[in-house]
Amino acid sequence: MKQQQYVDLLVDALLDEGFTLDESLKLIQLQEKYEEQILIEETNHHRFVRWLVEHGRLSDW
């Protein structure tokens, strides 16, 4: 499913729940920013774990 189709479905669902179009678009934007932040945090976490392993601070033994 293309991104715009997905957004359209989300908007329709939110409108059905009583949100206005503006509120729906703001909620979708908030969700996208949240998901982006989670990915950034996971990437930073992976970098830190790799650093720990590379510097002998963490191993699986």
N, CA, C and O of each residue as an XYZ file, in Angstrom:
244
protein
N       0.852     -1.172      0.000
C       0.000      0.000      0.000
C       0.899      1.237      0.000
O       1.875      1.306      0.748
N       0.568      2.183     -0.823
C       1.352      3.409     -0.910
C       1.099      4.284      0.312
O       0.051      4.202      0.953
N       2.076      5.115      0.614
C       2.003      5.965      1.807
C       0.747      6.832      1.814
O       0.079      6.939      2.842
N       0.421      7.446      0.690
C      -0.742      8.335      0.661
C      -2.036      7.566      0.902
O      -2.944      8.064      1.568
N      -2.118      6.358      0.363
C      -3.311      5.534      0.601
C      -3.431      5.198      2.082
O      -4.527      5.207      2.643
N      -2.298      4.903      2.709
C      -2.281      4.586      4.136
C      -2.747      5.791      4.953
O      -3.553      5.654      5.873
N      -2.234      6.963      4.609
C      -2.628      8.187      5.310
C      -4.118      8.440      5.114
O      -4.819      8.807      6.057
N      -4.597      8.245      3.897
C      -6.026      8.445      3.626
C      -6.888      7.517      4.480
O      -7.925      7.929      4.999
N      -6.458      6.269      4.622
C      -7.204      5.318      5.455
C      -7.187      5.744      6.924
O      -8.202      5.654      7.615
N      -6.038      6.202      7.388
C      -5.951      6.680      8.771
C      -6.858      7.882      8.993
O      -7.559      7.960     10.002
N      -6.843      8.813      8.052
C      -7.697      9.996      8.164
C      -9.157      9.574      8.217
O      -9.916     10.053      9.059
N      -9.549      8.680      7.322
C     -10.943      8.210      7.312
C     -11.326      7.579      8.645
O     -12.412      7.831      9.169
N     -10.431      6.759      9.191
C     -10.718      6.100     10.463
C     -10.847      7.127     11.589
O     -11.735      7.021     12.435
N      -9.962      8.115     11.593
C     -10.021      9.142     12.634
C     -11.259     10.023     12.483
O     -11.865     10.419     13.479
N     -11.632     10.326     11.255
C     -12.862     11.093     11.028
C     -14.072     10.316     11.534
O     -14.986     10.889     12.125
N     -14.067      9.009     11.296
C     -15.163      8.155     11.782
C     -15.252      8.165     13.307
O     -16.329      7.980     13.873
N     -14.115      8.382     13.966
C     -14.085      8.415     15.430
C     -14.416      9.794     15.988
O     -14.443      9.981     17.205
N     -14.666     10.754     15.111
C     -15.088     12.069     15.570
C     -14.032     13.156     15.543
O     -14.308     14.287     15.942
N     -12.831     12.842     15.083
C     -11.792     13.858     14.974
C     -12.053     14.721     13.747
O     -12.640     14.260     12.768
N     -11.616     15.972     13.804
C     -11.703     16.835     12.628
C     -10.564     16.475     11.676
O      -9.644     15.743     12.042
N     -10.636     16.994     10.460
C      -9.568     16.736      9.494
C      -8.240     17.274     10.012
O      -7.217     16.595      9.921
N      -8.249     18.479     10.551
C      -7.022     19.079     11.079
C      -6.455     18.247     12.228
O      -5.250     18.004     12.283
N      -7.314     17.813     13.138
C      -6.867     16.973     14.258
C      -6.296     15.656     13.748
O      -5.281     15.175     14.253
N      -6.943     15.081     12.758
C      -6.487     13.810     12.190
C      -5.097     13.953     11.592
O      -4.222     13.121     11.834
N      -4.894     15.005     10.814
C      -3.588     15.223     10.188
C      -2.509     15.482     11.231
O      -1.377     15.023     11.075
N      -2.841     16.209     12.289
C      -1.873     16.459     13.366
C      -1.523     15.170     14.105
O      -0.365     14.952     14.459
N      -2.517     14.321     14.337
C      -2.250     13.038     15.002
C      -1.354     12.148     14.145
O      -0.450     11.491     14.660
N      -1.605     12.130     12.853
C      -0.786     11.319     11.949
C       0.643     11.844     11.927
O       1.593     11.063     11.952
N       0.799     13.162     11.881
C       2.132     13.758     11.905
C       2.843     13.435     13.219
O       4.037     13.136     13.220
N       2.128     13.493     14.317
C       2.695     13.154     15.620
C       3.158     11.696     15.648
O       4.234     11.394     16.164
N       2.351     10.802     15.099
C       2.716      9.389     15.042
C       3.987      9.197     14.215
O       4.879      8.448     14.615
N       4.074      9.868     13.068
C       5.250      9.739     12.212
C       6.502     10.236     12.915
O       7.555      9.605     12.823
N       6.403     11.370     13.623
C       7.554     11.904     14.357
C       7.959     10.961     15.489
O       9.149     10.774     15.744
N       6.986     10.373     16.163
C       7.263      9.424     17.241
C       8.008      8.206     16.701
O       9.004      7.771     17.280
N       7.519      7.659     15.586
C       8.162      6.484     14.999
C       9.578      6.806     14.536
O      10.479      5.980     14.676
N       9.778      7.996     13.989
C      11.111      8.425     13.576
C      12.032      8.523     14.787
O      13.188      8.106     14.718
N      11.538      9.065     15.885
C      12.334      9.195     17.106
C      12.714      7.826     17.665
O      13.834      7.635     18.140
N      11.793      6.884     17.610
C      12.089      5.523     18.073
C      13.224      4.922     17.253
O      14.123      4.291     17.808
N      13.189      5.112     15.938
C      14.255      4.589     15.086
C      15.595      5.227     15.419
O      16.621      4.548     15.432
N      15.593      6.519     15.687
C      16.831      7.208     16.062
C      17.360      6.654     17.382
O      18.559      6.409     17.518
N      16.479      6.458     18.344
C      16.900      5.923     19.644
C      17.455      4.514     19.497
O      18.455      4.175     20.131
N      16.817      3.683     18.664
C      17.314      2.326     18.451
C      18.685      2.361     17.789
O      19.573      1.590     18.155
N      18.861      3.254     16.815
C      20.152      3.370     16.152
C      21.226      3.798     17.145
O      22.324      3.240     17.146
N      20.925      4.773     17.981
C      21.891      5.209     18.994
C      22.209      4.076     19.961
O      23.360      3.904     20.361
N      21.197      3.307     20.338
C      21.400      2.168     21.233
C      22.326      1.147     20.577
O      23.241      0.636     21.224
N      22.098      0.847     19.303
C      22.938     -0.128     18.606
C      24.381      0.366     18.493
O      25.319     -0.420     18.631
N      24.557      1.649     18.245
C      25.913      2.211     18.187
C      26.615      2.061     19.534
O      27.795      1.714     19.594
N      25.886      2.323     20.603
C      26.470      2.225     21.934
C      26.843      0.777     22.254
O      27.924      0.518     22.783
N      25.970     -0.150     21.942
C      26.266     -1.562     22.196
C      27.472     -1.999     21.375
O      28.340     -2.709     21.883
N      27.538     -1.581     20.107
C      28.695     -1.933     19.275
C      29.977     -1.371     19.890
O      31.003     -2.050     19.914
N      29.923     -0.130     20.388
C      31.087      0.470     21.027
C      31.503     -0.348     22.240
O      32.690     -0.605     22.440
N      30.532     -0.759     23.050
C      30.841     -1.575     24.226
C      31.542     -2.864     23.832
O      32.524     -3.255     24.464
N      31.050     -3.526     22.798
C      31.655     -4.779     22.338
C      33.060     -4.514     21.805
O      34.000     -5.232     22.148
N      33.209     -3.488     20.970
C      34.512     -3.184     20.376
C      35.561     -2.821     21.415
O      36.752     -3.035     21.188
N      35.147     -2.285     22.531
C      36.085     -1.879     23.574
C      36.158     -2.887     24.726
O      36.684     -2.581     25.796
N      35.633     -4.069     24.498
C      35.756     -5.136     25.480
C      34.938     -4.947     26.740
O      35.205     -5.589     27.755
N      33.962     -4.089     26.688
C      33.131     -3.826     27.869
C      31.910     -4.729     27.930
O      31.237     -4.814     28.957
N      31.632     -5.404     26.814
C      30.453     -6.258     26.740
C      30.763     -7.417     25.814
O      31.322     -7.231     24.732
N      30.400     -8.603     26.242
C      30.554     -9.762     25.367
C      29.406    -10.716     25.643
O      28.668    -10.563     26.617
N      29.272    -11.690     24.781
C      28.202    -12.665     24.991
C      28.719    -13.920     25.680
O      28.048    -14.951     25.667
N      29.905    -13.846     26.284
C      30.457    -14.995     27.014
C      30.289    -14.793     28.465
O      30.688    -15.647     29.257
